[in-house]
Amino acid sequence: MSLLDWAIPVLFLVGMPLLVVVATAGFDGMRPAVAIMRRRLQVYTSYPFAVFATLLHGVVLVVLVATIGAYLFPDLRDFTIGRDGGVRFITYLTVGLIAWPTIWEGYEITQRNVRSEQTTGIFETLIATPVGVRVLPLAYLLISFPVAIVIGTVAYFLFTHFGGVGFPISGPVQVLNVVLVLATGVFMTWGLGLFLGGLTALYKETGPLGGLLKMLMLVFSNVYIPINVFPAPFQVLSTLLPLTWAFASIRDVFAGGTVVQHMGTYLVFLGYTIAIVLAGLWVFERSIDRARQDGTTGSY
């Protein structure tokens, strides 16, 4: 491993959050953002049924992977797909099972919370403060990362331990590169959540559109099935989808490579991420500003 294999992940993992802080509420917004994050946790834990359902979800997942997965994974171990000599499907599938729920949490938390703010009057409260509504995207990101870390860690342990699929991830350099590509994916889906969440302030219900985008990405972004098994027109569509490049970069690193070794793929991934984040922030702010002018920030 070269010095760059260390330096690039550290630089990006420090630099990207700092840029987000500056682009949202600034450093003055960190304190209220942390307060919002803490409030969210307190509200969530005040509902015993929700906490119980979350714990039950985790237990059921462990049981399913440990039982059904233990029978299913060995049968898939020698199964290959693809037209170019075949792809070991079990390895391909396992990366998708680990990475998808990890990075998609950025979207789920952001889009869901924007709708919640509209129904609880948070927009009106924040509009009158010095930091304004720009603090909300920062708060959503602060919530997304710890949740994504937990999901990613649990998913990695479950699907590699019970599935018997090993990845050449060893040592701090490899771990840093894995964290970098997954963190970039969280940034990307956070930006997408801001985009659709912002539209919620105007159009109230964007769930069907979000469901459509999720379906397209799951099918055509190389999440669980390589796109090269589909006809050529669908392969062209796949190259246009941002998550296709996210999963290409994620798989490069899970296969033992580093971001520096596959810099071309990662730069396309990063470019998509920056574009989506900037668009999401712009749409979020403009939509809430338009709703404020129309007097509909508190109606849903």
C-alpha positions in Angstrom: 0.0 0.0 0.0 1.3 3.5 -0.9 1.1 6.7 1.1 -1.8 7.8 -1.1 -3.8 4.8 -0.1 -3.7 6.2 3.4 -3.9 9.9 2.6 -6.8 10.0 0.1 -9.3 8.3 2.4 -8.3 10.4 5.4 -8.4 13.6 3.4 -11.8 12.9 1.9 -13.3 11.6 5.2 -12.3 14.8 6.9 -12.8 17.2 4.1 -16.3 16.1 2.9 -18.0 16.6 6.3 -16.3 20.0 6.7 -17.6 21.1 3.3 -21.1 19.9 4.3 -21.0 22.0 7.5 -19.9 25.1 5.6 -22.5 24.5 2.8 -25.4 24.0 5.3 -25.6 25.9 8.5 -22.0 26.7 9.1 -20.0 26.0 12.3 -22.6 28.0 14.3 -25.2 25.5 13.2 -23.4 22.5 14.8 -24.8 23.1 18.3 -28.5 23.3 17.1 -27.9 20.4 14.7 -26.7 18.2 17.6 -29.7 19.4 19.7 -32.1 18.4 16.9 -30.3 15.0 16.6 -30.6 14.5 20.4 -34.2 15.5 20.3 -34.9 13.0 17.6 -33.4 10.2 19.7 -35.4 11.2 22.7 -38.6 11.3 20.8 -37.9 7.9 19.2 -37.0 6.2 22.5 -40.1 7.6 24.1 -42.2 5.2 22.0 -41.7 1.8 23.5 -43.4 0.0 20.7 -41.1 1.6 18.1 -38.0 0.5 20.1 -39.4 -3.0 20.5 -40.2 -3.2 16.8 -36.6 -2.1 15.9 -35.1 -4.7 18.3 -37.5 -7.4 16.9 -36.4 -6.5 13.4 -32.8 -7.1 14.3 -33.5 -10.4 16.0 -35.6 -11.7 13.1 -32.8 -10.7 10.6 -30.2 -12.5 12.6 -32.4 -15.6 12.8 -33.2 -15.6 9.1 -29.6 -15.2 8.0 -28.4 -17.8 10.5 -31.0 -20.4 9.5 -32.3 -19.8 6.0 -29.0 -18.2 4.9 -27.0 -21.1 6.2 -28.9 -23.4 3.8 -29.2 -21.0 0.9 -25.7 -19.6 0.7 -23.9 -22.9 0.2 -26.2 -23.7 -2.7 -25.3 -20.4 -4.4 -21.5 -20.7 -3.7 -20.7 -22.3 -7.1 -23.4 -20.5 -9.0 -22.1 -17.9 -11.5 -23.9 -15.4 -13.7 -22.9 -13.1 -16.5 -21.8 -13.3 -20.2 -18.1 -12.7 -19.8 -17.0 -16.0 -18.1 -19.4 -15.6 -15.2 -19.5 -13.7 -11.9 -19.4 -15.5 -8.6 -23.0 -14.7 -7.6 -22.7 -15.3 -3.9 -19.9 -12.7 -3.6 -21.7 -10.2 -5.8 -24.9 -10.6 -3.8 -23.2 -10.3 -0.4 -21.7 -6.9 -1.3 -25.2 -5.7 -2.3 -26.7 -7.1 0.9 -24.1 -5.2 3.0 -23.8 -2.0 1.1 -27.4 -1.2 0.0 -29.0 -0.8 3.5 -25.9 1.0 4.7 -25.8 3.8 2.1 -29.6 4.0 1.5 -30.1 5.0 5.2 -29.0 8.6 4.2 -32.1 8.8 2.0 -34.5 7.1 4.4 -33.7 9.3 7.4 -33.6 12.6 5.4 -36.7 12.2 3.4 -38.7 10.8 6.3 -37.7 13.5 8.7 -38.5 16.4 6.3 -42.1 15.2 6.2 -42.1 14.9 10.0 -40.8 18.5 10.4 -43.7 19.7 8.2 -46.3 18.1 10.4 -44.8 19.1 13.7 -44.2 22.8 13.0 -40.4 22.7 13.1 -40.1 24.7 9.9 -41.9 27.7 11.3 -39.8 27.5 14.5 -36.5 27.4 12.7 -37.3 30.0 10.0 -37.2 32.7 12.7 -33.8 31.6 14.1 -30.3 32.8 12.9 -29.4 29.4 11.5 -32.8 28.9 9.8 -33.9 25.7 8.1 -30.3 25.1 6.8 -29.6 23.4 10.1 -31.9 20.5 9.2 -29.8 18.9 6.5 -26.8 19.0 8.8 -28.8 17.3 11.6 -30.1 14.6 9.2 -26.5 13.8 8.1 -25.4 13.6 11.8 -28.2 11.1 12.4 -27.5 9.2 9.2 -23.9 8.4 9.8 -24.1 6.6 13.2 -27.1 4.6 11.9 -25.3 3.7 8.7 -22.2 2.6 10.7 -24.3 0.3 12.9 -26.2 -1.2 9.9 -23.0 -1.7 7.9 -21.2 -3.3 10.7 -24.0 -5.7 11.6 -24.7 -6.5 8.0 -21.0 -7.2 7.3 -20.8 -9.6 10.3 -24.0 -11.4 9.5 -23.5 -12.0 5.8 -19.8 -12.8 5.9 -20.0 -15.0 9.0 -23.1 -17.0 8.2 -22.7 -16.8 4.4 -19.1 -17.9 4.5 -18.1 -15.2 2.0 -14.7 -13.7 2.8 -13.4 -10.3 1.6 -9.7 -9.3 1.5 -10.3 -6.5 4.0 -7.6 -6.4 6.5 -5.6 -3.7 8.2 -6.4 0.0 8.7 -5.8 1.0 5.1 -8.4 -1.4 3.7 -10.9 -0.4 6.4 -10.4 3.3 5.7 -11.1 2.7 2.0 -14.2 0.7 2.7 -15.4 3.4 5.1 -14.7 6.1 2.5 -16.7 4.5 -0.3 -19.6 3.7 2.0 -19.6 7.2 3.5 -19.6 8.7 0.0 -22.6 6.6 -0.7 -24.4 7.9 2.4 -23.6 11.4 1.2 -25.1 10.6 -2.2 -28.4 9.2 -0.8 -28.6 12.0 1.8 -28.5 14.5 -1.1 -31.2 12.5 -2.9 -33.3 12.6 0.3 -32.9 16.4 0.5 -34.1 16.6 -3.1 -37.2 14.6 -2.7 -37.7 15.8 0.9 -37.6 19.4 -0.2 -40.3 18.7 -2.8 -42.4 17.3 0.0 -42.7 20.8 1.4 -44.4 21.8 -1.9 -46.1 18.7 -3.1 -46.8 17.0 0.3 -46.4 13.4 -0.9 -43.4 12.3 -2.8 -43.3 8.7 -1.6 -44.4 7.2 -5.0 -41.7 9.1 -6.8 -39.1 7.9 -4.3 -40.4 4.4 -4.6 -40.0 4.6 -8.4 -36.4 5.8 -8.1 -35.6 3.1 -5.6 -37.0 0.4 -7.8 -34.9 1.7 -10.8 -31.8 1.8 -8.8 -32.3 -1.6 -7.2 -32.8 -3.3 -10.6 -30.4 -1.3 -12.9 -27.6 -0.2 -10.6 -25.7 -3.5 -10.1 -27.0 -3.8 -6.5 -27.8 -7.5 -6.5 -27.6 -8.6 -10.2 -24.9 -7.5 -12.7 -26.3 -5.4 -15.4 -24.4 -7.3 -18.1 -27.0 -10.0 -17.9 -29.6 -7.6 -19.4 -30.0 -6.4 -23.0 -27.7 -3.6 -24.3 -30.3 -0.7 -23.9 -30.6 -1.4 -20.2 -26.9 -1.5 -19.8 -26.8 2.1 -21.3 -29.4 3.1 -18.7 -27.3 1.6 -16.0 -24.3 3.7 -16.8 -26.4 6.9 -16.4 -27.6 6.0 -12.8 -25.5 7.4 -10.0 -25.7 4.3 -7.8 -24.2 2.2 -10.6 -20.9 4.1 -10.1 -21.4 3.9 -6.3 -21.6 0.1 -6.4 -18.7 -0.2 -8.9 -16.5 1.7 -6.5 -17.7 -0.2 -3.5 -17.0 -3.6 -5.2 -13.5 -2.4 -6.3 -12.7 -1.8 -2.6 -14.4 -4.9 -1.3 -12.3 -6.9 -3.8 -9.2 -5.8 -2.0 -8.4 -2.7 -4.0 -8.2 0.9 -2.9 -9.7 4.2 -4.1 -6.3 5.3 -5.5 -6.1 2.1 -7.6 -9.5 2.7 -9.0 -9.5 6.4 -8.9 -11.4 6.8 -12.3 -14.4 5.0 -11.0 -14.4 6.8 -7.7 -14.1 10.2 -9.3 -17.2 9.6 -11.3 -18.9 8.3 -8.1 -17.7 11.4 -6.2 -18.8 13.7 -9.1 -22.3 12.3 -9.0 -22.4 12.7 -5.3 -21.4 16.3 -5.3 -23.9 17.1 -8.0 -26.7 15.4 -6.2 -25.8 17.0 -2.8 -25.7 20.5 -4.4 -29.0 19.9 -6.2 -30.6 18.5 -3.0 -29.5 21.4 -0.9 -30.8 23.9 -3.5 -34.2 22.2 -4.0 -34.6 21.8 -0.2 -34.0 25.5 0.5 -36.0 26.8 -2.4 -38.9 24.5 -1.7 -39.2 25.5 1.9 -38.8 29.2 1.0 -41.6 28.8 -1.6 -43.8 27.0 1.0 -43.1 29.9 3.5 -44.2 32.5 0.9 -47.4 30.5 0.3 -48.0 30.0 4.0 -48.1 26.2 3.7 -45.0 25.2 5.7 -47.1 23.8 8.5 -49.7 22.0 6.4 -49.4 18.5 5.1 
